[in-house]
């Protein structure tokens, strides 16, 4: 084997160092991108208004409202609900609107129905 054509151990180590530096630079870009994503998500969370205390699901067309929900209920889908206060939630239950079987606003409200 020709000594002049062979790559020295030092050259191999230098190559390995450059590859490792490239990998570290890529990882740093991923970290920076993830930090930016988290910062943007946190900023969005700060701008988002708090959920309503109670919500009334809207009926289809002119139909009656199908359910009263706790404002944080996972079943609420925009734009099919409207924010209501405690008095309105109790009034809706009194008028026969069903309480959501998942979030149980009747229990939260202490409604005896």
ZINOR-V271731 format. One record per pair of residues at least 12 apart in sequence whose C-alpha atoms are under 10 Angstrom apart, sorted by sequence separation. I is the first residue (numbers start at 1). J is the second residue. D is the distance in Angstrom with one decimal. If there is no record, write none. Layout:
I,J,D / I,J,D
This chain:
55,67,8.6 / 56,68,4.7 / 57,69,7.3 / 69,81,9.2 / 71,83,7.4 / 93,105,9.3 / 99,111,9.9 / 55,68,5.9 / 56,69,6.2 / 68,81,9.3 / 69,82,10.0 / 70,83,9.7 / 71,84,8.7 / 93,106,7.7 / 54,68,7.4 / 55,69,5.1 / 56,70,8.8 / 67,81,9.4 / 68,82,9.9 / 69,83,9.6 / 70,84,9.8 / 71,85,9.8 / 99,113,9.6 / 54,69,5.8 / 55,70,6.1 / 56,71,8.7 / 65,80,9.7 / 69,84,9.6 / 90,105,9.3 / 98,113,9.9 / 53,69,8.9 / 54,70,4.6 / 55,71,5.2 / 65,81,8.9 / 68,84,9.3 / 70,86,10.0 / 89,105,8.4 / 90,106,8.2 / 52,69,10.0 / 53,70,6.2 / 54,71,4.3 / 55,72,8.6 / 89,106,8.9 / 94,111,8.9 / 96,113,9.3 / 52,70,8.0 / 53,71,4.7 / 54,72,7.9 / 55,73,8.7 / 57,75,9.6 / 58,76,10.0 / 93,111,8.1 / 94,112,9.8 / 51,70,9.4 / 52,71,4.8 / 53,72,7.5 / 54,73,9.0 / 57,76,7.3 / 70,89,9.2 / 90,109,7.4 / 93,112,9.9 / 94,113,7.7 / 51,71,5.8 / 52,72,7.3 / 56,76,9.1 / 57,77,8.7 / 58,78,10.0 / 60,80,8.6 / 68,88,9.7 / 69,89,8.3 / 89,109,8.3 / 90,110,9.3 / 93,113,7.8 / 50,71,9.4 / 51,72,6.2 / 55,76,8.3 / 57,78,9.5 / 58,79,8.5 / 59,80,7.7 / 68,89,6.6 / 90,111,7.2 / 50,72,9.4 / 51,73,9.6 / 57,79,9.2 / 58,80,5.1 / 59,81,8.7 / 67,89,9.9 / 68,90,9.0 / 87,109,9.7 / 89,111,9.8 / 57,80,5.9 / 58,81,5.1 / 86,109,7.6 / 56,80,8.6 / 57,81,4.1 / 58,82,7.2 / 68,92,7.2 / 55,80,9.9 / 56,81,5.4 / 57,82,6.5 / 67,92,8.7 / 68,93,7.3 / 75,100,8.8 / 55,81,6.3 / 56,82,5.3 / 57,83,9.0 / 67,93,8.6 / 54,81,10.0 / 55,82,5.5 / 56,83,6.5 / 65,92,8.8 / 73,100,8.7 / 75,102,8.0 / 54,82,8.6 / 55,83,4.5 / 56,84,6.6 / 74,102,8.5 / 75,103,8.6 / 54,83,6.0 / 55,84,5.3 / 56,85,9.7 / 67,96,9.3 / 68,97,6.6 / 69,98,9.2 / 70,99,9.1 / 73,102,7.7 / 74,103,8.1 / 52,82,8.8 / 53,83,7.6 / 54,84,5.4 / 55,85,7.9 / 66,96,9.6 / 67,97,5.6 / 68,98,6.3 / 69,99,6.5 / 70,100,8.2 / 73,103,5.7 / 52,83,5.6 / 53,84,7.4 / 54,85,6.0 / 55,86,9.4 / 65,96,9.7 / 66,97,6.3 / 67,98,4.8 / 68,99,4.9 / 69,100,5.5 / 72,103,8.2 / 73,104,9.1 / 51,83,8.5 / 52,84,7.2 / 53,85,6.7 / 54,86,6.7 / 56,88,8.9 / 64,96,10.0 / 65,97,6.6 / 66,98,6.4 / 67,99,5.3 / 68,100,5.9 / 69,101,8.9 / 70,102,9.4 / 71,103,9.0 / 73,105,9.3 / 52,85,8.0 / 53,86,7.5 / 54,87,9.8 / 55,88,9.3 / 56,89,7.4 / 64,97,8.1 / 65,98,8.5 / 66,99,8.5 / 67,100,5.6 / 68,101,9.6 / 69,102,8.6 / 70,103,6.0 / 54,88,8.7 / 55,89,7.5 / 66,100,8.7 / 67,101,9.0 / 69,103,6.4 / 70,104,7.2 / 71,105,9.0 / 54,89,6.6 / 68,103,9.3 / 69,104,7.1 / 70,105,5.2 / 53,89,9.6 / 54,90,9.9 / 56,92,8.2 / 68,104,8.7 / 69,105,5.5 / 70,106,8.9 / 68,105,6.8 / 69,106,8.7 / 70,107,10.0 / 67,105,9.6 / 68,106,8.4 / 70,108,7.9 / 69,108,9.9 / 70,109,9.2 / 57,97,9.7 / 56,97,9.0 / 56,99,9.5 / 57,100,9.4 / 56,100,9.8 / 55,105,9.3 / 54,105,7.8 / 53,105,9.9 / 54,108,10.0 / 54,109,9.6
